Amino acid sequence: AVVSTQSGHYGRGNAEGEKSNLITWQDGRCNKKFLQELRSYSSLTNCDLHTGYGCASLAWLSANNPIALLKYTFSGTIADYFVYHLCKTNEAIISDHNAESWGFFDSKSKTWDEAPISKANIPLSLLPRVVPAGSIIGNVCSPSFGIAVGSKVYIPIGDLQGSVTTVLKGQPGTVFNYGTAAQITSTHPRPSPDLPPSVRSCLYTSTLDLLTAASLNGGNSVHTL
């Protein structure tokens, strides 16, 4: 498998236990020219690809080291890898939250955008199956991390959505989140309006999107200065 989220992904191979190295948002292999070419493949207005994103990483591997991809059977986020082991599933499953953060994902239909995926020579079979956030994907199969056998396991959701959910419990509202980064996030009925570049829309519930403005802090602010 090859796993990824907004912050990391992996790959799992044909051999039992074989997996790729974790690829994170710090991965720098996709340069601006390569990313611009990938973005041109999609007709979606919300296509957002950056180095370290799942589909960008798979496209780079396909273009620069295609043999490496041949030994992998599926990919997913690092959180998906965790629940894969909890439930002993035979496939990779990803929430629509995290799939959106991979790029080449249609947020309206909540499906992979197959045309640019094909143009980028990404094997569609490598991409995980997408399910709605909040879906139960299995049960804990063996004692793990103190979690009782048989416990229901929900599909991992996005990190931003998770932080907002702890406060709003899926209801409308506005949240200021401060940690290693900072965001002010407000819910908005779907579909989201046209937004300035400084505000991002992402999936939240079946009826609400999140509109988020992030601060420029930490290493990014130092780099900009």
Secondary structure, DSSP 8 states (H G I E B T S, - for coil): -EEETTTTEEEEESSTT-B---B-TT---S-HHHHHHHHHT---TT----TTSHHHHHHHHHHH-HHHHTTEEEEEEHHHHHHHHHHT-SS-EEEHHHHHTTSSEETTTTEE-HHHHHHTT--GGGS-EEE-TT-EEEE--S-BTTB-TT-EEE----HHHHHHHHHHTTSS-EEEEESSSEEEEEEEESS-----TTEEEEE-SSSEEEEEEE---HHHHHHH-
